[in-house]
Amino acid sequence: MSIVPMAGLRLRFYTDPEEFLAAAGDYLGADPVVSTVVTSIAHRVLSQRSEGVSQPDRNWWLVVSDDSGAVVGAGMRSAPYAPYPPFLLPMPDEAAVALAQALHERGEEVLAVNGALPAVELCAAELTRLGGGRVQVTQHTRLHELGELAWPPPVRGGLVAASEDDVGLVTEWSTAFVGDADEQAGRPRGTSAHEVPDHAEMLRRLHAGRLWFWVDETGEPVHLIGANPPSFGVARVGPVYTPPAQRGRGWASNAVAEVSRRIQAEGARACLFTDQANPTSNKIYATLGYRSVVDMANLVIVIVTDAE
């Protein structure tokens, strides 16, 4: 753990997610839906570590506290893909600026920042002030939580767990899912390809039993859906993908409803992210009973060259 003192704040960087969870647990647990990405990934890393999977030295977990010692913010840098964007939870404005200053002083190259608004905007703006470049938004996302589930009109078939034998199809559809999401949001297809888990991670998720197909009455898979294991009593739904030839038949609505029901039956709260640029998915989830919780964004820092 390293501690960076700032005026009125203290930033603690942890290399061990277990120590991070111990330090920030009360803060994260006070709003576990908003904290879902950080807590679920921290628990995933702990699970991977128990299996002997090492983590890169660049990873860190952040706790921000005020003069009284109360935790007022948190974040992490654990993305497995370049440029390894930090992910920030809500925090005081001055904390987001102080984090940028601390990262600059640590000599970390930060070319992207993801997470809650306005923290990510303030952090990115300060990083560009210190190191140059300009901030560009690549995606506006919205986190939703399920209230009372509203069942859609029923369709044929049902939900079945995907198995290790399905890893090829699951990977193919997961890749198509992020590609289609890019196109629907007006981004070049492949922009988000890094979000597809690698083969080893996909197998781990299949073994955990948290990926399913909706199959039609013949047993043919027509839709893919997943969900994280509950973390701090919250499970996040995703991916949610229907191949183009199968769209418009109600598979997605019924699959999301059933997985959401199972999450609530476990005693957990169900949440999911949507891309604000995709009105179709936002409308589907709202109809099922999902309500907006917080807006987030993915930002990149574009380095300005002399030619520009």
N, C-alpha and C positions, 0 to 999 in steps of 0.2 A: 504494500500500500504506500502511496506517496500522497503528501498533503501539500496543497498550494493555498496559502493564505491570501485572501483578497480583502479589500475594505468592506467590513461588515459581513463577509462570507468566508466559508471554507470549502474548498473543493478537494474531495478525497478520491483518488484514483486507485482502484483495486485491480489486481490481476487474477484474483480468485473469485468467481461468481458466488461461491458459498459464503465468503466473507461479506461480499456486497449484499446478498440477500439478508444476512444477519443484521447488517447495519441499517438497511433501508426497508426492511420487511414491513414495519408498521406504516410507513409512508406509502409503500406500494399497495399494501392491503387495504388502505383507506379508500382507494379508488381503483379497484383491480381491473375494471374494464378499460379505463384509460391506460393502465400500466401493462396491458396484456402482452404487447410485443416484447417488452423488456423481460417480464417475468417468465414468459413461456420459453424464450430463447435462453435465459439463464438456467432454467431447469433442463432444457435440452442439452446444453453444454455440460452440465453436471452428469447427465445420463451418458453422454458420449465419453466423458472422462472416465466414468466407471467401467466403460468397455475398452479402455486403453487408447481412445482417440485423443491425440494431443491437440492443443489449441495454439494458434500463432502467437508469437511474443507481442505482436502489435495490438492484441485485444486488450481492452480495459473496460471497467465498469465504474460509473461515476456516482458519487453521492454529494449533493450540495446542501450545506447546512448554514444556518444564520448564527449570529453572535450568541444566541441562547443555546445553541446545539441542536435546535429543531431542524429536521430534514425538510428542505423546501424545494428539492428538485432531484432528478436522477437521469441517467442516460447510460449509453454503452457505445463501444466501438467493437463490434464482433462480426460484422458482415464478412462473408467468405469470398466476396467478389470485389474487384477493383472498381472505383477508387476507395473502397472500404469506408463508406460514409458512417459517421456517428449517427446514432438515433437518440433524439432528445425527447423527454417527457416534459409536460408543462413545468415551468420554473419562473421565478421573478425575472423581469427584464434585465436587471443588472447582473443576474447570475448567467444569463445567456451570453452577455457581452464579456463577462469575466472568464467564461469558459473559452471563448475564442482567444482571448489574450493568453490564457494559460497554455492552450494548444500551440499558439505561435511561439511562446517562450520555450516550450518543450521541443520545438523543432519538428513538429508533426506536419506532414503535408496533408492538408484537408481540402479535397476538391469536390466534395459533396456533403450535404447534411440532410438527414431525413427526420421527420417527427412532427411534434405538435407546434402549431402556430400560437403566438408569434415567436416562440423561442428560436425556431430554426431560421427565421428571417433575420432576427437580430444577431444571431451567432454568425451567420453567413456574411452579413453586411460588415461586421467587425473584422472578420477574417480577410475580406477584400480590402478593407481600409488599411490593414496591417501588411498584407502581402500582395495586393494588386488583384486585378481581374474584375469580373462582373458576375452578378448572381443571375441565374436563369432557372425558372421553374420548369421541371420536367413532368411533374404529376401532382395534381390536387386530389387527395383522398379524404374520405369521411368514414369515421368509425361509428357503427350503429350497434345498439343493444336490443335484443328481443324483449318486448313487453309481454302482452298476451298473444299467444300464437293464434293466427287466423288461418284456418286450413283452406287450401286452394281446392278447386274442383278435382276430384280423384281421377287418376289415370291408371292404365293397365300396368301390371308388373309390380316390382318392389325393389327394395334396397338389399344388396348382398355385399359382403366384405370382399375387397380385392385381396389377392394372395400374392406370394412371391412369384408365382408363375405368370402373373399379370404385369410384371414390372415393365415389360416392353410397351404394352398398350398404355399403362399409366404414364410412363415417361413421354410417349408420343402425344398423348392428350394434354399433359401438363405443359409441354412445349407449345402446342397449338393454343392453349388457353392464354399464355402470356403474349403470344404473337397476335392473337385476335384482339386482346385488350389494348395492345399498342395501336393497332389500326383503328379501332373504334374511338380511341382518344386522340387520333390525329398524329400519333407518333410513328416514326419509321418502324416497320415490323422488325422485331429482333432487338429493339432498344432495351427490353426488359428480360432478355434471354437468360441473363445471369441469375434470375430469380428461380429458375428450375433447379431443384435439388440434384446433386450428382447421384451416381448409381448407388453408392454406399448409403447415402442418406435416404434415398428412396426406399431401399430395402429395409432400413431401420423403421421407416414410417409404415411400411406394409406389415412388418412384424408386430408393430404396436397396435395394429387393427384399427387404424383411424383413417383409412381410405376405403371408399365404397363405390360401387357402380349401381346406378339404377338400371335394371334389366327389364325388357318388355316381356310380353306374355310367352315369347318363345325362348326366353333366357338370354337374349342377345343384349350386350351392354349398349346403352344409348346415352349414358350420362356419367360423368365422374364428379365425385364430391369428396372432400376431406374435412378434418377438424383436428385441431391440436388437442392433446390431453389437457384436462383442466389444470390451471395454474392459479393459485389463490382463489379458487372457486369460479374461474371463468374459462370457458373454452371458445376458441375462435374458429369459425367455419371458413373453409377455403382449402383448395381451389373449388370453384363451381364451374364446370365446363360441359357444354353440350355441343357435339359436332354439328356443323352447319346443316347437314341433311336431316338432322333430328330436331331442329329448333321449331318452336312454335307449337309444341304438342303437350306442354305442361310438365315435361320431365324435371326440369330444374326446380320449379316451384314445389313439386311434391318431394323431391329429394332434399331440398333445403328444409322444408317443413318437418320431414321425418328425422333428419339428423338433429335439427333444433329440438325436437321433442325428446330425443334420446339424451341430449345434453341436459335438458331441464329435468328429465327423469333421474339422472345421476346426481341431482341436487346442485348443479352448476348453472351459471348464467351464460347465455349464448350471445356472442357478438360476431361481427364481421366487418370487413372493410369494403368500400366501394370506391371506384374511380369516379370522381365528380363529373368527368367528361362522358360518362356512359349513362345516359338517362334511362335506358331500358332496365339495367340491373337495379338502379336506385328505385325505380317504380315497383319492380317485382318484390324487393325486400320490404318496402313500405307497406305493400298490400298484405304481406305475411305478418306484419306487426313489429317490424324493426324500426327503431327510432334513432335519430341522429344524436350522437354524444359529443364528438369533438372533431374539428377539421384539422387535417395534417397535410404536409406537403413534402415532396422530394425536390431538393434544390441541388443544382450543380454550380460550381464556380468555374467560369470560363476564363482562362488566362489570356489576357489581351497581348498580342504580339505587336512589334513595331509596324508590321505590314497592315495591321488593322487601324 
